[in-house]
Amino acid sequence: MQVGFPYRIDRAGRTAQAGREAHIRAMIEQVLFTVPGERVNRPDFGTGLRQYLFGAGSDETLTAVQFLVQGALQQWLGDLIEVYGVEVRGEESTMTVTVRYQLRETGQPLVAEFRA
């Protein structure tokens, strides 16, 4: 078991736990939504996904975000997951990122979707 994200206290008054799949999904979410420079000891961690929201209608922006996300996931989580593909869709001021990946440990294929 891993520490749950976001950090919270469970019913027993202890740190909430998460299974391996949920923990890795939470790690993907952290990579996507952390702004580079936000973490003191890892200034290049994250993608800053939200800064691209206003360009979400542009095919160029969506393609750039797709490559940015794929590269960041490979850099930060490449030892835990293998990314099959990243799909980025934009509507007005909403961006949806779908990540298809498998856990290196088990080979289990998974899909996670995030909205910004």
BANUVO-212496 format. One record per residue (C-alpha): residue number from 1; residue in three letters; x, y, z. Coordinates in steps of 0.2 Angstrom, whole numbers, plus 5000, padded with zeros to 4 digits. Example, Ala and Ser with C-alpha at 12.3 -4.5 7.8 and 13.67 -1.06 7.14 Angstrom:
<r i="1" aa="Ala" xx="5062" yy="4978" zz="5039"/>
<r i="2" aa="Ser" xx="5068" yy="4995" zz="5036"/>
end
This chain:
<r i="1" aa="Met" xx="5000" yy="5000" zz="5000"/>
<r i="2" aa="Gln" xx="5005" yy="5018" zz="4996"/>
<r i="3" aa="Val" xx="5000" yy="5035" zz="5004"/>
<r i="4" aa="Gly" xx="4984" yy="5041" zz="4996"/>
<r i="5" aa="Phe" xx="4984" yy="5057" zz="4986"/>
<r i="6" aa="Pro" xx="4978" yy="5070" zz="4990"/>
<r i="7" aa="Tyr" xx="4985" yy="5067" zz="5007"/>
<r i="8" aa="Arg" xx="4970" yy="5064" zz="5020"/>
<r i="9" aa="Ile" xx="4966" yy="5055" zz="5036"/>
<r i="10" aa="Asp" xx="4956" yy="5039" zz="5035"/>
<r i="11" aa="Arg" xx="4942" yy="5034" zz="5047"/>
<r i="12" aa="Ala" xx="4954" yy="5026" zz="5059"/>
<r i="13" aa="Gly" xx="4963" yy="5043" zz="5061"/>
<r i="14" aa="Arg" xx="4978" yy="5037" zz="5051"/>
<r i="15" aa="Thr" xx="4986" yy="5042" zz="5034"/>
<r i="16" aa="Ala" xx="4974" yy="5036" zz="5020"/>
<r i="17" aa="Gln" xx="4982" yy="5022" zz="5010"/>
<r i="18" aa="Ala" xx="4980" yy="5019" zz="4991"/>
<r i="19" aa="Gly" xx="4983" yy="5003" zz="4981"/>
<r i="20" aa="Arg" xx="4997" yy="5002" zz="4968"/>
<r i="21" aa="Glu" xx="4986" yy="5007" zz="4953"/>
<r i="22" aa="Ala" xx="4978" yy="5022" zz="4962"/>
<r i="23" aa="His" xx="4995" yy="5028" zz="4968"/>
<r i="24" aa="Ile" xx="5002" yy="5028" zz="4951"/>
<r i="25" aa="Arg" xx="4987" yy="5036" zz="4943"/>
<r i="26" aa="Ala" xx="4989" yy="5050" zz="4957"/>
<r i="27" aa="Met" xx="5007" yy="5051" zz="4952"/>
<r i="28" aa="Ile" xx="5002" yy="5054" zz="4934"/>
<r i="29" aa="Glu" xx="4990" yy="5068" zz="4940"/>
<r i="30" aa="Gln" xx="5004" yy="5076" zz="4949"/>
<r i="31" aa="Val" xx="5015" yy="5076" zz="4934"/>
<r i="32" aa="Leu" xx="5002" yy="5084" zz="4923"/>
<r i="33" aa="Phe" xx="4996" yy="5097" zz="4935"/>
<r i="34" aa="Thr" xx="5012" yy="5103" zz="4944"/>
<r i="35" aa="Val" xx="5019" yy="5119" zz="4936"/>
<r i="36" aa="Pro" xx="5038" yy="5118" zz="4933"/>
<r i="37" aa="Gly" xx="5047" yy="5128" zz="4946"/>
<r i="38" aa="Glu" xx="5033" yy="5124" zz="4959"/>
<r i="39" aa="Arg" xx="5043" yy="5111" zz="4968"/>
<r i="40" aa="Val" xx="5059" yy="5117" zz="4977"/>
<r i="41" aa="Asn" xx="5070" yy="5102" zz="4975"/>
<r i="42" aa="Arg" xx="5063" yy="5097" zz="4958"/>
<r i="43" aa="Pro" xx="5061" yy="5113" zz="4948"/>
<r i="44" aa="Asp" xx="5059" yy="5104" zz="4932"/>
<r i="45" aa="Phe" xx="5046" yy="5093" zz="4938"/>
<r i="46" aa="Gly" xx="5028" yy="5094" zz="4930"/>
<r i="47" aa="Thr" xx="5020" yy="5100" zz="4914"/>
<r i="48" aa="Gly" xx="5010" yy="5115" zz="4919"/>
<r i="49" aa="Leu" xx="4996" yy="5109" zz="4909"/>
<r i="50" aa="Arg" xx="4984" yy="5123" zz="4915"/>
<r i="51" aa="Gln" xx="4994" yy="5136" zz="4906"/>
<r i="52" aa="Tyr" xx="4989" yy="5129" zz="4889"/>
<r i="53" aa="Leu" xx="4970" yy="5130" zz="4892"/>
<r i="54" aa="Phe" xx="4967" yy="5146" zz="4883"/>
<r i="55" aa="Gly" xx="4975" yy="5139" zz="4867"/>
<r i="56" aa="Ala" xx="4965" yy="5122" zz="4869"/>
<r i="57" aa="Gly" xx="4956" yy="5126" zz="4853"/>
<r i="58" aa="Ser" xx="4972" yy="5126" zz="4842"/>
<r i="59" aa="Asp" xx="4978" yy="5110" zz="4834"/>
<r i="60" aa="Glu" xx="4996" yy="5116" zz="4837"/>
<r i="61" aa="Thr" xx="4993" yy="5118" zz="4855"/>
<r i="62" aa="Leu" xx="4985" yy="5101" zz="4857"/>
<r i="63" aa="Thr" xx="4999" yy="5093" zz="4848"/>
<r i="64" aa="Ala" xx="5012" yy="5102" zz="4858"/>
<r i="65" aa="Val" xx="5004" yy="5097" zz="4875"/>
<r i="66" aa="Gln" xx="5003" yy="5079" zz="4869"/>
<r i="67" aa="Phe" xx="5022" yy="5078" zz="4866"/>
<r i="68" aa="Leu" xx="5025" yy="5088" zz="4883"/>
<r i="69" aa="Val" xx="5014" yy="5076" zz="4893"/>
<r i="70" aa="Gln" xx="5022" yy="5060" zz="4885"/>
<r i="71" aa="Gly" xx="5039" yy="5067" zz="4888"/>
<r i="72" aa="Ala" xx="5036" yy="5072" zz="4906"/>
<r i="73" aa="Leu" xx="5028" yy="5055" zz="4910"/>
<r i="74" aa="Gln" xx="5043" yy="5045" zz="4902"/>
<r i="75" aa="Gln" xx="5055" yy="5056" zz="4911"/>
<r i="76" aa="Trp" xx="5047" yy="5055" zz="4929"/>
<r i="77" aa="Leu" xx="5038" yy="5039" zz="4929"/>
<r i="78" aa="Gly" xx="5046" yy="5029" zz="4915"/>
<r i="79" aa="Asp" xx="5053" yy="5016" zz="4928"/>
<r i="80" aa="Leu" xx="5035" yy="5013" zz="4934"/>
<r i="81" aa="Ile" xx="5024" yy="5014" zz="4918"/>
<r i="82" aa="Glu" xx="5026" yy="5012" zz="4899"/>
<r i="83" aa="Val" xx="5016" yy="5025" zz="4890"/>
<r i="84" aa="Tyr" xx="5006" yy="5018" zz="4875"/>
<r i="85" aa="Gly" xx="4999" yy="5035" zz="4870"/>
<r i="86" aa="Val" xx="4993" yy="5052" zz="4875"/>
<r i="87" aa="Glu" xx="4977" yy="5060" zz="4867"/>
<r i="88" aa="Val" xx="4973" yy="5078" zz="4871"/>
<r i="89" aa="Arg" xx="4956" yy="5086" zz="4866"/>
<r i="90" aa="Gly" xx="4951" yy="5103" zz="4869"/>
<r i="91" aa="Glu" xx="4934" yy="5112" zz="4870"/>
<r i="92" aa="Glu" xx="4932" yy="5130" zz="4873"/>
<r i="93" aa="Ser" xx="4941" yy="5132" zz="4890"/>
<r i="94" aa="Thr" xx="4943" yy="5114" zz="4894"/>
<r i="95" aa="Met" xx="4956" yy="5101" zz="4890"/>
<r i="96" aa="Thr" xx="4955" yy="5083" zz="4892"/>
<r i="97" aa="Val" xx="4971" yy="5072" zz="4892"/>
<r i="98" aa="Thr" xx="4969" yy="5053" zz="4890"/>
<r i="99" aa="Val" xx="4984" yy="5043" zz="4895"/>
<r i="100" aa="Arg" xx="4985" yy="5024" zz="4890"/>
<r i="101" aa="Tyr" xx="4999" yy="5015" zz="4899"/>
<r i="102" aa="Gln" xx="5004" yy="4999" zz="4907"/>
<r i="103" aa="Leu" xx="5012" yy="4995" zz="4924"/>
<r i="104" aa="Arg" xx="5029" yy="4989" zz="4921"/>
<r i="105" aa="Glu" xx="5028" yy="4978" zz="4937"/>
<r i="106" aa="Thr" xx="5013" yy="4968" zz="4931"/>
<r i="107" aa="Gly" xx="5010" yy="4972" zz="4913"/>
<r i="108" aa="Gln" xx="4992" yy="4977" zz="4916"/>
<r i="109" aa="Pro" xx="4986" yy="4990" zz="4903"/>
<r i="110" aa="Leu" xx="4977" yy="5005" zz="4911"/>
<r i="111" aa="Val" xx="4968" yy="5021" zz="4905"/>
<r i="112" aa="Ala" xx="4967" yy="5037" zz="4914"/>
<r i="113" aa="Glu" xx="4958" yy="5053" zz="4909"/>
<r i="114" aa="Phe" xx="4961" yy="5070" zz="4917"/>
<r i="115" aa="Arg" xx="4952" yy="5087" zz="4914"/>
<r i="116" aa="Ala" xx="4959" yy="5104" zz="4916"/>
end
